[in-house]
Amino acid sequence: MLIIDYKKTYHKKIIHACVLALKSGKVIAYPTDTSYGLAVDATNVAAIKKLYKVKGRNFNKPVHIIPPTIAAAKKIVQWDKAAEKLAKKFFPGALTLVLGLRVKGLGFSLLSAKSGWLGIRMPKNDIALDLAKEFKKPITTTSANVSGQADCYSAADVLKQFSKQKFKPDIIINAGKLVKRKPSTVVKIHNNQIQILRVGPISETQIQNV
């Protein structure tokens, strides 16, 4: 595992280097506004399969994505008025919108656990957002941990969890220790109807008052 110590001065260079790694199918551990996450090219089937191996995760569990822009998200999922309102209020932030898939393709099908639903996330973290923006394609945003183990809030946590695993992230962006927060609030939207699947930093009341 290659560790890149993040410094704001070198933000663009670090993002650029990691984008090149994503293009070559690498798995990158990176900070979000909750815990550390794992990024691969969400359109690369081989990279997605590698990600699931790294996590030790079954394909019956979905993985969310960070799109490069909201416009890009609207091409991937069925974006309605409820999604637009919640995105305007809480993006970027600790909210995941689960929406019906608009596009076909094995990559998105795998990430949706073949359910036809995909989670869209825009974390309030410049590293996470700029990885997707610079890459110009969606990246995955699943917690950087071995399936069933605790979320990681530092590069040291990630190293510790994966050090003895057969499959590991290729790169860890070490942005220091994150403040421990709950995983994102997850909301499923169908025909403008909102269903809260998981309450996180954004409360049920906040969602209902939008």
C-alpha positions in Angstrom: 0.0 0.0 0.0 1.4 3.3 -1.1 0.7 6.1 1.5 0.5 9.7 0.2 0.7 12.3 3.0 -1.8 14.9 2.0 -0.7 18.6 2.1 -3.1 21.3 0.8 -0.2 22.9 -1.1 0.1 19.8 -3.3 -3.7 19.2 -3.6 -3.8 19.4 -7.4 -0.7 17.2 -7.8 -2.1 14.6 -5.4 -5.5 14.5 -7.1 -3.9 14.2 -10.5 -1.7 11.3 -9.4 -4.7 9.5 -7.9 -6.8 10.1 -11.0 -4.1 8.4 -13.1 -4.2 5.5 -10.6 -8.0 5.2 -10.9 -7.6 5.1 -14.7 -5.3 2.1 -14.3 -7.8 0.2 -12.1 -6.3 1.0 -8.7 -8.2 1.0 -5.4 -7.7 4.3 -3.4 -8.5 4.9 0.3 -9.5 8.6 0.7 -11.1 10.8 3.3 -14.8 11.9 3.2 -16.9 14.0 5.5 -17.7 10.9 7.6 -15.0 8.1 7.5 -12.3 7.1 5.0 -13.8 5.6 1.8 -12.6 3.4 -1.1 -12.6 4.7 -4.6 -12.4 2.8 -7.9 -13.6 3.7 -11.4 -17.4 3.1 -11.1 -17.5 2.3 -14.8 -14.7 -0.3 -14.8 -16.0 -3.8 -14.1 -12.6 -5.3 -13.3 -11.9 -2.4 -10.8 -15.3 -2.9 -9.2 -14.6 -6.7 -8.8 -11.3 -5.8 -7.3 -13.0 -3.4 -4.8 -15.3 -6.2 -3.6 -12.3 -8.5 -3.1 -10.5 -5.8 -1.1 -13.6 -5.3 1.2 -14.3 -9.1 1.3 -17.9 -8.1 0.4 -20.6 -10.1 -1.4 -22.1 -8.7 -4.6 -25.5 -8.8 -2.9 -24.5 -5.6 -1.1 -24.6 -2.3 -3.0 -21.9 0.3 -3.2 -22.7 4.0 -3.6 -21.0 6.4 -6.0 -19.7 10.0 -6.2 -20.6 11.5 -9.6 -18.3 14.2 -11.0 -21.3 16.6 -11.2 -25.0 16.7 -10.5 -25.5 16.8 -14.3 -23.6 13.5 -14.6 -25.7 12.0 -11.8 -28.9 12.9 -13.7 -27.7 10.8 -16.6 -27.1 7.8 -14.4 -30.2 7.7 -12.1 -33.8 8.8 -12.3 -33.7 12.3 -10.8 -37.0 13.8 -9.8 -38.2 16.9 -7.9 -37.7 15.3 -4.4 -34.1 14.4 -5.3 -33.5 17.9 -6.6 -34.8 19.5 -3.4 -32.7 17.3 -1.1 -29.6 17.7 -3.2 -29.9 21.5 -3.2 -30.3 21.5 0.5 -27.7 18.9 1.6 -25.2 18.4 -1.2 -22.3 18.4 -0.5 -22.9 16.8 2.8 -23.6 13.5 4.7 -26.6 12.4 2.6 -26.9 9.5 0.1 -29.8 9.5 -2.3 -30.8 6.1 -3.6 -32.5 6.4 -6.9 -33.6 4.2 -9.8 -30.9 3.4 -12.4 -31.3 5.1 -15.7 -28.4 3.5 -17.5 -27.6 -0.1 -18.2 -24.2 -1.7 -17.9 -22.6 -4.4 -15.9 -20.6 -1.9 -13.7 -23.6 0.0 -12.4 -25.6 -3.3 -12.2 -22.9 -4.8 -9.9 -22.7 -1.7 -7.7 -26.5 -1.7 -7.3 -26.4 -5.4 -6.3 -28.6 -6.0 -9.4 -31.4 -4.2 -7.6 -31.9 -1.4 -10.2 -31.2 1.2 -7.4 -28.0 3.2 -6.9 -26.8 5.5 -4.1 -25.5 9.0 -5.1 -23.2 10.8 -2.6 -21.5 14.2 -2.7 -19.3 14.3 0.5 -18.4 17.7 2.0 -14.7 17.0 1.5 -12.5 18.6 -1.2 -10.4 15.5 -1.7 -13.4 13.2 -2.3 -15.2 15.7 -4.6 -12.1 16.7 -6.6 -11.2 13.0 -7.2 -14.5 12.6 -9.1 -14.4 16.0 -10.7 -10.9 15.6 -12.0 -11.5 12.0 -13.1 -14.7 13.2 -15.0 -16.4 9.9 -14.2 -18.1 8.5 -11.1 -16.0 6.9 -8.4 -17.2 4.5 -5.6 -17.6 5.6 -2.0 -17.8 2.6 0.2 -16.3 2.7 3.7 -12.5 1.8 3.7 -12.8 -1.2 5.9 -12.9 -5.0 5.7 -16.5 -6.1 5.5 -18.0 -6.5 9.0 -15.3 -4.5 10.7 -15.4 -0.9 12.1 -15.2 2.2 9.9 -11.7 3.8 9.6 -11.2 7.4 10.6 -7.4 7.6 9.9 -4.8 6.2 7.5 -3.4 4.3 10.4 -6.8 2.6 10.9 -6.9 1.6 7.2 -3.4 0.2 7.4 -4.1 -1.8 10.5 -7.3 -3.4 9.1 -5.8 -4.3 5.7 -2.2 -5.1 6.7 -2.8 -8.9 7.0 -5.4 -9.1 4.3 -4.7 -10.8 0.9 -6.3 -7.9 -1.0 -5.5 -4.4 0.0 -6.1 -0.8 -1.3 -3.3 0.2 -3.6 -3.0 3.8 -2.3 -4.0 5.5 0.9 -4.4 9.3 0.9 -3.3 10.2 4.5 -5.3 13.3 5.4 -4.9 12.8 9.1 -7.5 11.8 11.7 -11.1 12.5 10.9 -13.7 13.5 13.4 -15.8 10.4 14.2 -19.2 10.8 12.6 -22.0 8.4 11.8 -22.2 7.1 8.2 -24.3 9.2 5.9 -28.1 9.4 6.1 -29.5 7.2 3.3 -32.8 8.2 1.6 -34.6 6.2 -1.1 -36.7 8.2 -3.6 -39.3 6.7 -5.9 -41.9 8.8 -7.7 -41.1 11.8 -5.4 -41.8 9.7 -2.4 -39.1 9.7 0.3 -38.2 6.7 2.4 -35.5 7.0 5.0 -33.3 3.8 5.0 -30.7 5.0 7.5 -30.5 8.0 9.8 -27.0 9.5 10.1 -25.7 13.1 10.6 -28.8 14.5 8.8 -31.9 13.8 10.9 -35.3 12.6 9.8 -36.8 15.9 10.8 -34.3 17.8 8.6 -35.2 15.5 5.6 -39.0 15.9 6.2 -38.7 19.7 6.5 -37.2 20.2 3.0 
